[in-house]
Structure formats: structure tokens, C-alpha cells
Amino acid sequence: MATIAMKFGGTSVADIERIRHVATLVKREVERGNKVAVVVSAMAGETNKLVAWTNDAARGINNLAIPDQREYDVVVAAGEQITSGLLAITLNAMGVKARSWAGWQVPINTSAVHGSARIEGVPATEMKRAIEGGEVAVVAGFQGVAPGVRISTLGRGGSDTSAVAVAAGIGAARCDIYTDVDGVYTTDPRIVPKARRLEKIAYEEMLEMASLGAKVLQTRSVEIAMLHRVPTRVLSTFTPDVGGTLLCDEEDIVEKKPVTGIAYSRDEAKITLHKVPDKPGVSAAIFGPLADAGVNVDMIVQNVSEDGETTDLTFTCTRGELTRALAAIETHAKDIRYRSVTHTADVAKVSIIGIGMRAHPGVAQLMFRTLAEKGINIEVISTSEIKVSVLIAEEYVELAVRALHSAYELDAA
């Protein structure tokens, strides 16, 4: 007997029939003798509808463009509450004792940053007592309670984060994330049909893959799983007995290939500041205003100064932040003192990830040679201990991913 957490996304609970299917999966775990907490998302499309309503309501009053974020959270959190109630009703009808829990009832304590709050703790004392008594806890994902006893939401993908945090809070033996794919693949199977499903992946690798464009898990959920060492499985709601991928410690993986997977992101924009003074303090003058504007800078490269006086500096951000970044740079032009600025959104990032890089020399060289053989120019490079990322023209993304997947022998036999 073990305590487990199960999480079901929007497509898994898209209608009553699918909610019934989810209930059968929960009931199966109960019949195996497990104690269960279930975290659910809103029905597919429901959150988008609620967000649209909040925006329409705000624009209809004094022409406000942005709704009050505290009230925004009240509205958009409703989708998960509906799903949790429906699943609890269904389980009870099947003879499984169940109760729904809103985020504030658990409680899932969060920061006060409404719309993108961060989880600060999940004491879950009463809920743990109910689970120990044999009751299935059905938790509304994506939401928590901020200081002042206000409903808060965790941002897109927050239900994954809720699930792993709840698993850590109740001391679960594992957290099962049910979604519409049957695990984590070496790359996007839509681009590379020979992509392989991984049986295991290290927390660090999954964190890199999630942050570099893989959409299987939300980055913060992986962070929490790694911090609290919560074994986390990704598996399909619709074929739950087929495979799945386990997130685990590096020590639990016997075979450590140099590269585990290839990730890519099209949501990239590149900005270059030309003829920036080459002296101390200039980087702070550039990236300070960008941080204040909420721009998340990713890759950075500074050219060697030819005359010892000026240099070019290039960095990337998401396409959605491009306008904000340019505005911040223009506002502080006198402090930065650049001669000109150029930008483009016709770029993409391709990354190789693998804990095996630590012990295998020449991994980056193979990446660069493979891309060169395909005539793909590298514009920016960034590295960490277990990943290498390159910025390339967007039109070459699929070619690059396929070529690298073969070069590192990741294709399925």
C-alpha cells in the first residue's frame, strides 16, 4: 500500500465521458490498496473561455485593458473547481469515497503575485488525515491561496506544479502525470517519426528539456519534483498501461548516453545592440531595464572589441517580450549609448541535452559539424554542464532536429 498523487490534464477531463474514464483509473488504484490524491485541470478550452470573459468585462468598464489580477484569479480558478467537483461526484457514484478540495482548503499556500503565483508550501494536514482514512482527495489544480486569504493562480501549466507540490506535501511515493502522450520522447515525434520514448529521464535532463521547449511538463513542476525528490511518471490517460516515462535521480539510470534528447523552441527573438561602449557598467545599463520591464533574457553573446572602445552585444528573449524589450532599450538609450539596434523574430533555438555529456568529450563538436554539413549557420551558442543550445534561422529547425537526432544515434531501430 502506498500514497500516490495522480494528475489529469484538460484533454483527460474534457467532458463527462472522459471524467468517467478518469474515475475508473482512480478506482483501479484504490482497489490496488493505494491511498490517492487526484489533481485535475479545467476541462479543455474552459480556461481560455474564462480568460476571455475577464478581458471582455475589464474592457467594458472605463475602457480598462487589463482586469484586476486578484479578481482575474477568482474567475479563471473556477474551471478546476468544476472539474474537481464533477470527478468527486463520479467517484462517489462508483462507490469510491471522495471529496473535492479547492486550493485554499488544502491549503496550497502561494505568493501574492496573482496570475503567476509561486507555491510556498502545502501543509495539507486535514487532507492527509482524510486520505489516511480512505477518502480520495480530488484537488483543484492551478490554484492556491495568497496572503489575505485570496484565491491565486499559478499561470499556464500550473496544474502540473500543483500535482507535484501536493505529492510532496502528503509524502506521496510517486506522482503520476496523466496527459495525452504516453511519455517523454527523445524529440518531437511529429518532426522525427523515429523518436523513442524514454523509460527514465533524470530530473536535471527533464528540467532542461522543459525549459528549452519540450511541452510535456511545466518547468516549475520539474523543479519541485527535483527539489523534493518526488518520483514522477508521465503516462497517457488513454493508454495508461503502455510505457510511460519516470523522472528520477541520475543514479537510478544505468545507461547514460551522451545525449538523451533534442529540444527546440520557435518562440525566440534576437536583438543586437551595435557599437555599445566597451566599458564596465554597460551590461548592467542594458539588462537592468530589461529585468525591470519583465523581459526574461536567455542567450547572450558579446563580440570582441576591435578598437577597445565599442562592441556589439546580442541577446534573445521570447517573441511576446520583443516589443517590451525594444521599448525598454529605447527608453534607456542615453544610458546605454548604443549606435543602432537590429532585431528579428525569424530565429529558433535547438538544444541537445544529456547528463552523459559530463563524461563524453566532443559532444558539442559533433553538433556543430552536423549543422555545418547541412549548411545551417549558428548565430548564438549557450551551454551548461548538460546542454548545448544554438540559435539558428527558423526555416532550418526541422532539418536541424532530424539531423542531430540521427547524429547522436537516437533514432528508434
Buried (B, 14 or more C-beta within 10 A) or exposed (E): EEBBBBBBBBBBBBEEEBBBBBBEBBBEBBEEEBBBBBBBBBBBEBBEEBBEBBBEBBEEEEEEEEBEBBBBBBBBBBBBBBBBBBBBBBBBEBEBEBBBBBBBBBBBBBBEBBBBBBBEEBEBEEBBEBBEEEBBBBBBBBBBBBEEEBBBBBBEBBBBBBBBBBBBBBEBBBBBBBBEBBBBBBBBBEBBEBBBBBEBBBBBBBBBBBBBBBEBBBBBBBBBBBEBEBBBBBBBBBEBEEBBBBBBEBEEBEEBBBBBBBBBBEEBBBBBBBBBBBEEEBBEBBBBBBEEBEBEBBBBBBBEBEEEEBBBBBBBBBEEBBEBBBEBBEEBEEEBBBEEBEBBBEBBBBBBBBBBBEEEEEBBEBBBEBBEEBEBEBBBBBEEEBBBBBBBBBEBBBBBBBBBBEBBEBBEE
